[in-house]
Amino acid sequence: MKSNQKKILVIDDDERHLISTKQLLEQEGYIVFTHKGSFGATNAVRDLQPDLILLDINMPALSGDSLSTLLLSNDNIKHIPILFYSSNDEDSLRESVYKFGVSGYICKGNIFELKRKVDYFINRQ
């Protein structure tokens, strides 16, 4: 691992989605960690200190939007940009970004937007 490589944490309850997103972003040169589901995600963020978090909204028990509130209330990790990464429609994603105060959103399935927005948020720091 090169010291200048950026770390991304993907939090999702869908194993296939975790794997495919990890592979796509690793091809772009990022170090990608995955965490399945919400439980323990706060600890994973604290331990990994990623440069960016991709967070699914629709997860059982603790939704991604609720998890984002927990992450943003933690002084040790609230500086890390969070992007909702969801199959929800764009209007509801825009609304969620505004409502929960995360940095942005990416629609699942749009590989071009995934690469573009990850690059933007990683490199603006």
Secondary structure, 3 states (H helix, E strand, C coil): CCCCCCEEEEEECCHHHHHHHHHHHHHCCCEEEEEECCCCHHHHHHHHCCCEEEECCCCCCCCHHHHHHHHHCCCCCCCCCEEEEECCCHHHHHHHHHHHCCCEEEECCCHHHHHHHHHHHHHCC
